[in-house]
Amino acid sequence: MTHHDHHPLAPDTIVVAAGRPPRGHDAPVNPPIVLSSTFHETADPAAGDRIYGRMSNPTWDPFEEALGKLEGASLPALVFSSGLGAAAAALALVPAGGVVVMPSHAYAG
């Protein structure tokens, strides 16, 4: 079966293929791990630039791509380096005066 068929790929097929570099002679099977938390800038940071590992890291890109494909999204997923980072991003989407409903034993950040 190819991606041109009208049958969707099984989740296990998606998860082993998504986020991997293109196949080629002598190419790695998996993307490299980037062990940096900071990134050098030669100009003022622009949208999409990597500045700090908690905001973006090339090691996360393949995981975000695979997770987005598993969810059936047209865009990659968004992962965070910490639970508090995820909670802060979610709360930033609540408009001023908005209501947040959460359990009393939620994340203790």
Secondary structure, 3 states (H helix, E strand, C coil): CCCCCCCCCCHHHHHHHCCCCCCCCCCCCCCCCCCCCECCCCCCCCCCCCCECCCCCCCHHHHHHHHHHHCCCCCCCCCCCCHHHHHHHHHHCCCCCCCCCCCCCCCCC
